Amino acid sequence: MAFAGARGNPDELFKAGRFQEADRGYEEVLERDPNNAHAHAQRGYIALLSNRFADAERSLTKAVELAPGDNASKDRLADCYVRQDQLARAVPLLRAARHEATAKQYESVTGTPFEIRGPQSTKVPIDFRYPIPLVNASVNGAEAVPFTIDTYAPLVFTMETAEKAGLRAVATSTGRNPQETFTIYHGVVESFRVGEIEMRNLPVLWHKAEMPHPLGVPQPHGAFGTPIFYHFLTTIDFPNNALVLRRKTREQLREFLAEAKRTDVDRVPLWLVNTHYPCTSGSLNGYGPRVISVDLGAVGAVQVGTRPKVAERAGLQLDHDRPTLFGNEEGSYPFVAPKASIGRAVARDVYGWVADNAGFDERFGFDTIGNFSQEFFKEFSITFDYVGMHLYISSR
């Protein structure tokens, strides 16, 4: 463990989501103890959260050299390479960390991973009739069919979609949901098209488990999320029912920022955990700003999920007369928060649930005060900039 320095205990600062202060604290530790593996690992993780790839690679490589059994740092160093589409460099790290199926999948990618073809940008309509937003996408040149967009989702197909595309599994793993345990097939898809933009040579998963969908309505053909989104300057415009993918160029960013300035769009930090968990800074009933997770793919009408200790600190009144299920956990309770906010974007009378598992703190290693779903964002337009690492959100 790192020792407290002049700035306080960096582990505590990190857990509280005060990443810059924690980074300076770990730097002080390394000035006293240059071979402190934990401090190197944490500095690497902090750099990776903000896509500072050179810093992340340097610190995580050092951490693994000093502590060869540190599988978490191996995973994060592999993630550092994956985010840069350097899949081959990730393979030995994933194999060393015992992620054999993913290692086999990545080493099976031929050609340029995530090769982008087509115009500088594309705009496609979003269908919000499902609990999770839907857009049409095409697999291997076939007719475009509905896919859910979900920030937490990898590129994943139904079995039928994979079979029609002629995909071949190069490895398998096991998945679980509340209803069943199932086999996940790992492979590579040649072409995936959204609007006028085509992406080629993409890792993909498929399985027999049901995709989330309303009763009596056909399930979507698959899902995609942040591993696609971070290849673009991605806008999800809820009020205008549109998904916009722009290539990550200076010109595209300049045009977007000029438009954002005219429309009073706010800018807040953006962090990314494990390739597909975006986080930003928000407040719940005046508690904050602190780190929140952004889940544009949650099932149901819940706008915010949080935990009991956060609800207490935020002064939320729980409805103990209506215990229900949240995240398949008994003993959770609903609430209506007077307000929740991200920057200047404010939603009022926010419907949410409290449950012990309403968050990813153990997986992330730092605290969050809530998981904000697409139901929170339905009045806003949001843009993910994974180069500058900012989330842009309209204030209405």
Secondary structure as GFF3:
##gff-version 3
##sequence-region A 1 396
A	DSSP	alpha_helix	10	15	.	.	.	ID=ss1
A	DSSP	alpha_helix	19	32	.	.	.	ID=ss2
A	DSSP	alpha_helix	37	49	.	.	.	ID=ss3
A	DSSP	alpha_helix	53	66	.	.	.	ID=ss4
A	DSSP	alpha_helix	71	83	.	.	.	ID=ss5
A	DSSP	alpha_helix	87	96	.	.	.	ID=ss6
A	DSSP	alpha_helix	100	107	.	.	.	ID=ss7
A	DSSP	beta_strand	115	117	.	.	.	ID=ss8
A	DSSP	beta_strand	121	125	.	.	.	ID=ss9
A	DSSP	beta_strand	134	139	.	.	.	ID=ss10
A	DSSP	beta_strand	145	149	.	.	.	ID=ss11
A	DSSP	beta_strand	156	158	.	.	.	ID=ss12
A	DSSP	alpha_helix	159	164	.	.	.	ID=ss13
A	DSSP	beta_strand	171	176	.	.	.	ID=ss14
A	DSSP	beta_strand	181	194	.	.	.	ID=ss15
A	DSSP	beta_strand	197	207	.	.	.	ID=ss16
A	DSSP	beta_strand	222	224	.	.	.	ID=ss17
A	DSSP	alpha_helix	226	229	.	.	.	ID=ss18
A	DSSP	beta_strand	232	237	.	.	.	ID=ss19
A	DSSP	beta_strand	242	247	.	.	.	ID=ss20
A	DSSP	alpha_helix	250	262	.	.	.	ID=ss21
A	DSSP	beta_strand	265	269	.	.	.	ID=ss22
A	DSSP	beta_strand	271	273	.	.	.	ID=ss23
A	DSSP	beta_strand	277	284	.	.	.	ID=ss24
A	DSSP	beta_strand	287	295	.	.	.	ID=ss25
A	DSSP	beta_strand	304	306	.	.	.	ID=ss26
A	DSSP	alpha_helix	308	313	.	.	.	ID=ss27
A	DSSP	beta_strand	324	326	.	.	.	ID=ss28
A	DSSP	beta_strand	329	342	.	.	.	ID=ss29
A	DSSP	beta_strand	345	354	.	.	.	ID=ss30
A	DSSP	alpha_helix	361	364	.	.	.	ID=ss31
A	DSSP	beta_strand	371	373	.	.	.	ID=ss32
A	DSSP	alpha_helix	374	377	.	.	.	ID=ss33
A	DSSP	beta_strand	381	385	.	.	.	ID=ss34
A	DSSP	beta_strand	390	394	.	.	.	ID=ss35
###
